[in-house]
Amino acid sequence: MTANDVLVAGGRFDGQSLGSLIMGDPDGLLGNAGVARAGSPPQFPLLIKLIDAEQQLSIQVHPDNAMAPAGSMGKSEAWYVLAADPGARVYAGLEQGVSIGDVRTAIDSGHAFEALVRPHTVTAGDVLYLPAGTIHALGGGIVVYEIQQPSTITYRLHDWGRDREMHYVAGLAVLAEGSRPTPQRPPVGRPNARSAPAVQAEHFALEILELGPGDSFEIESTDGPQTFTCIGGELNLKSAGGEIDLAVGGTGVLFANAGPVQMTSRLGARVLRGSLD
């Protein structure tokens, strides 16, 4: 499912898809910042996923905008670890000293490919930004929130013995040899002490917000859409356009210039805010 396929629940857009709404009024709903990142034809510029990786997922890489096929956009993404089994790992970047030539040799010879990719042990609350071109994979026993550009392009390079199509030529062509990101434990913003975003990248930003019981948080209007995903407790979002309640796993969308939005929580909440700023 793409971002454009998502059905809107609540408010004056209830029952409509993001895709149909945006096609009808891209400038009004996405703003200048959103239209600049929406592609052609325009689509909602942020894609949010909740991924439960019971088993390790394939080792893969995505192109950037310049290397994506004509008519497509690239895919940079970021993970926020929601839960992880003890010792659970993600993979990101090539091991120090490993070159694309080494990867190509391993593929051609059928040798162990996973040994060339850097493993990182993660725990709940870790954040990992994966710019396009970074070789990466989720290990098993991890649940993540993922924010990304709205692209479906994935080049699979290794799949742990599963019999699925590989994309060696395309994947090696876009692999960024020097991209070696590491998980971070960013600060959490609170009503009286808002922190810098956990990820501030070219295509999106990710901010972690926490409300105690009865707390309130006002987020200003922006010239681009925003998403609010409740990952703990419960959350109420209220703006001039309407009001919605979110339980854990729920996501609310605020279109461009539709704010400010008032966030409140009766019991307390942890919220991941996705934006373009």
Secondary structure, DSSP 8 states (H G I E B T S, - for coil): --GGG-B--SGGGTT-BHHHHHHH-HHHHHHHHHHHTSTTTT--S-EEEEEEESS---EEE---TTTS-TT-----EEEEEEEE-TT-EEEEEE-TT--HHHHHHHHHHT--SGGGEEEEE--TT-EEEE-TT--EEE-SSEEEEEEE-S----EEEE-TT------HHHHHHH--TT-----B----BBTTB----SEE-SS-EEEEEEE-TT-EEEE---SS-EEEEEEEE-EEEEETTEEEEE-TT-EEEE-TT---EEEE-SS-EEEEEEE--
